[in-house]
Amino acid sequence: MTGEPWLLGGDLKVSRIGYGAMKLTGWPRGDRPGRETALAVLRRAVELGVNHIDTSNYYSRDGVAANELIREALSPYPDDLVIVTKVGSLVEGSDIALPPGERTGLTPGGLRRGVEANLSSLGLDRLDVVNLRMGDPDQTEMPLAGPLETLLALREEGLIRHIGVSNVTAAAFAEARTIAPIACVQNLYNLSRRDDDPIVDACAEAGIAYVPFFPVGGFQPITAKHLDAVAARHGATMPQVALAWLLARSPNILLIPGTGSPEHLDENVAAGALRLTVDDLAELAEDVA
């Protein structure tokens, strides 16, 4: 079901099931694993063949930072490991507490600070992919052009390899493609939240990766009418079926499910071997919220 690896940005070969590091820190809210468990999860992910890790310097709370955990667990990094990060209206994880008007992350200086913070905390000279996060309440009407042009300049300096966009509308995605080569789109999309169907298809046609965040519902787990029945037929968990559905949806979809549990990590990666039938997919097609 995972199909062939995807060439992210056209030159970075990644397995279609990756790992999202946000849950290692409990940012912006929620529980987190202990430090040794977090390090074990990251090392286990690589052992299982995961070579695409999604993170951000944002993901930091109470002295626990995802990038620093990744560096401690995995540096020196495997040659094939692709680390994707993001910048946006926040500069540091603590900025989430600032009033929207005081956030400076999308200014040229803020974007540079964000990129340099990710480089420093990960111990890298160049970031594989940097997603520009848009659509937050404090910058809903801000145009993409300025921030993308800043990222292009940072790419020219050799600090960034590829650029992606996150939390964008179809119109913003189309605009972004006129400004910069876009390697990936990272938006909310899952079995019961399919508003982004047109963007998934547009990305596939253009050879651009689509990376759904909250692939199994995030803070509001998926509740779908037929999900439990399909899972029962396969002897699988409902999150595994939700992940397998995404893999079957389009070959350009790359998954970054997050977890702080080694056992849950194993289940997520095992979802790549789950083969949904035509009947399964037809049944799940009815599960649109």
C-alpha positions in Angstrom: 0.0 0.0 0.0 2.9 2.4 0.6 3.9 2.0 -3.0 7.2 3.5 -4.3 9.2 5.9 -2.2 8.5 9.6 -3.1 11.1 12.0 -4.4 10.4 15.0 -2.2 11.4 18.1 -4.1 12.4 15.8 -7.0 15.6 14.5 -5.4 15.0 13.4 -1.8 13.9 9.8 -1.7 11.6 9.3 1.3 9.4 6.4 2.5 5.7 7.3 2.5 5.3 6.8 6.2 7.4 9.3 8.1 7.3 10.6 11.7 6.0 13.9 13.2 7.9 15.1 16.2 5.4 17.5 17.8 4.1 15.0 20.3 7.5 14.5 21.8 7.2 17.9 23.5 3.5 18.2 24.4 3.5 21.5 22.4 1.2 23.4 22.3 -0.7 21.3 24.8 -1.0 17.7 25.8 1.1 15.0 27.4 4.6 14.0 26.4 6.8 11.0 27.0 9.8 11.1 29.3 13.1 12.0 27.7 14.5 8.5 27.4 11.3 7.3 25.8 11.3 10.2 23.3 14.9 9.3 22.3 14.0 5.7 22.0 11.0 6.5 19.7 13.2 8.5 17.3 15.8 5.8 17.2 13.2 3.1 16.7 11.6 5.1 13.8 14.9 5.1 11.9 15.3 1.3 12.7 11.9 0.7 11.1 12.9 2.5 7.9 11.5 5.9 8.6 13.6 8.5 6.8 11.3 11.5 6.8 11.0 13.4 10.1 8.8 16.5 10.4 9.7 19.0 13.1 10.0 22.7 14.0 11.8 24.9 16.4 8.3 25.8 17.5 7.9 22.4 19.1 9.3 23.4 22.5 7.6 23.5 25.9 9.0 23.7 29.4 12.5 23.1 28.3 11.7 20.1 26.1 12.5 20.8 22.4 11.8 18.4 19.5 14.9 19.6 17.5 17.2 19.0 20.4 15.8 15.5 21.0 16.2 14.7 17.3 19.8 15.9 17.4 20.6 13.9 20.5 18.9 10.7 19.3 20.1 10.7 15.6 23.1 12.8 15.1 25.3 12.2 13.2 22.4 11.7 10.9 22.0 8.8 8.5 22.8 9.9 4.9 19.2 9.2 3.7 17.4 11.0 6.6 15.3 13.9 5.4 14.4 16.5 8.1 11.5 18.8 7.3 10.8 21.9 9.4 8.6 25.0 9.3 8.6 28.7 9.9 5.8 31.1 10.2 4.2 33.8 12.3 5.9 32.3 15.4 9.6 32.6 15.9 10.1 30.6 19.0 7.8 28.1 20.7 7.1 30.6 23.5 5.8 33.2 21.0 2.4 31.4 21.0 1.6 33.3 24.2 2.2 36.7 22.5 -0.7 38.8 21.1 -1.0 38.2 17.4 0.2 41.7 16.6 3.5 41.2 18.4 4.5 38.1 16.5 7.2 38.9 13.9 7.9 35.5 12.4 6.8 36.4 8.9 9.0 39.5 8.6 12.4 39.0 6.7 14.2 39.2 10.0 11.8 36.8 11.7 12.0 34.2 9.0 15.8 34.4 9.0 15.7 33.9 12.8 13.4 31.0 12.4 15.6 29.3 9.8 18.8 29.9 11.8 17.1 28.6 15.0 16.2 25.4 13.2 19.7 25.0 11.8 21.3 25.6 15.1 19.1 23.3 17.2 19.3 20.5 14.7 23.0 20.9 14.1 22.7 21.3 10.4 24.3 23.5 7.8 21.3 23.3 5.4 17.6 22.4 6.0 16.2 19.8 3.5 12.8 21.4 3.4 11.3 24.4 5.1 7.5 24.8 5.1 6.1 28.3 5.2 3.2 28.1 7.6 0.4 30.5 6.7 -3.3 30.9 7.6 -2.9 31.7 11.3 -5.3 34.2 12.9 -2.7 37.0 13.0 -1.9 36.8 9.3 -4.9 35.6 7.4 -4.7 38.4 4.9 -0.9 38.6 4.6 0.3 37.8 1.0 2.6 34.9 0.4 5.0 36.8 -1.9 7.1 38.6 0.7 7.7 35.6 3.0 8.4 33.2 0.0 10.8 35.7 -1.5 12.7 35.8 1.8 12.9 32.0 1.8 14.1 32.0 -1.8 16.9 34.4 -0.8 17.8 32.1 2.1 17.8 29.2 -0.3 20.2 31.2 -2.5 22.5 31.5 0.5 22.5 27.7 0.8 20.5 27.5 4.1 17.5 25.8 2.5 17.3 23.1 -0.1 13.5 23.0 -0.8 10.5 25.2 0.1 7.0 24.0 1.0 3.8 25.7 2.2 1.5 24.8 5.0 -2.1 25.6 6.1 -2.9 27.2 2.7 -6.0 27.6 0.6 -6.2 26.4 -2.9 -5.8 30.0 -4.1 -2.8 30.5 -1.9 -1.2 27.3 -3.2 -1.7 28.4 -6.7 -0.2 31.8 -5.9 2.8 30.2 -4.2 3.6 28.2 -7.3 4.0 31.4 -9.3 6.6 32.7 -6.8 8.7 29.7 -5.9 9.2 26.0 -6.7 7.0 24.2 -4.1 8.2 20.8 -2.9 5.2 20.0 -0.7 1.9 21.1 0.9 1.2 20.4 4.5 -2.5 20.9 5.3 -5.2 19.4 7.5 -6.6 16.3 5.7 -7.8 12.9 6.9 -10.6 10.3 6.4 -13.3 12.5 7.7 -11.9 16.0 6.8 -11.6 16.0 3.0 -12.0 19.6 2.0 -8.6 19.5 0.5 -9.4 16.9 -2.1 -8.8 19.4 -5.0 -5.4 20.4 -3.6 -4.4 16.7 -3.1 -5.2 16.2 -6.8 -3.5 19.4 -8.0 -0.4 18.4 -6.1 -0.4 14.9 -7.6 -0.8 16.3 -11.1 2.2 18.6 -10.5 4.4 16.0 -8.8 4.2 17.8 -5.5 4.0 15.9 -2.2 0.9 16.4 0.0 1.6 15.9 3.7 -1.6 15.8 5.8 -1.3 17.0 9.4 -3.6 15.4 11.9 -3.9 12.3 9.7 -5.8 10.4 12.4 -7.6 13.4 13.7 -5.1 15.1 16.0 -6.7 16.5 19.2 -10.1 15.3 17.9 -9.7 11.7 16.9 -11.6 10.6 13.8 -15.0 9.2 14.4 -16.2 7.6 11.1 -19.2 5.4 10.7 -17.5 2.5 8.9 -14.0 2.8 10.2 -14.4 0.3 13.0 -16.0 -2.3 10.8 -13.2 -2.1 8.2 -10.6 -2.3 11.0 -12.3 -5.3 12.5 -12.2 -7.2 9.2 -8.5 -6.6 8.9 -7.6 -7.2 12.5 -6.2 -3.7 12.6 -6.7 -0.6 14.7 -8.9 2.3 13.5 -5.9 4.6 13.2 -4.1 2.1 11.1 -7.0 2.0 8.7 -7.1 5.8 8.6 -3.5 5.9 7.7 -3.9 3.1 5.1 -6.8 5.0 3.5 -4.5 8.1 3.1 -1.8 6.0 1.4 -4.4 4.6 -0.9 -5.9 8.0 -1.7 -3.0 9.3 -3.8 0.6 8.2 -4.4 1.9 11.7 -3.5 0.6 11.6 0.0 3.3 11.3 2.6 2.4 10.6 6.2 3.9 12.0 9.4 1.9 10.5 12.3 3.3 11.5 15.6 3.5 9.5 18.8 5.4 9.4 22.1 4.9 5.6 22.4 7.3 3.0 20.8 4.4 0.5 20.5 2.2 3.1 18.8 5.0 3.9 16.5 5.3 0.3 15.4 1.5 0.2 14.7 1.7 3.4 12.6 4.6 2.0 10.5 2.8 -1.3 10.1 -0.2 0.5 8.6 2.0 0.7 5.4 1.4 -3.1 4.9 -2.3 -2.9 5.3 -4.1 -3.5 2.0 -7.5 -2.1 1.8 -9.9 -3.7 -0.7 -12.0 -2.0 -3.3 -15.0 -2.7 -1.0 -13.2 -1.2 2.0 -12.5 1.9 0.1 -16.1 2.2 -1.1 -17.3 1.8 2.4 -14.9 4.4 3.8 -15.9 6.8 1.0 -19.2 7.2 2.9 -17.4 8.4 6.0 -17.3 12.1 5.2 -18.1 14.4 8.1 
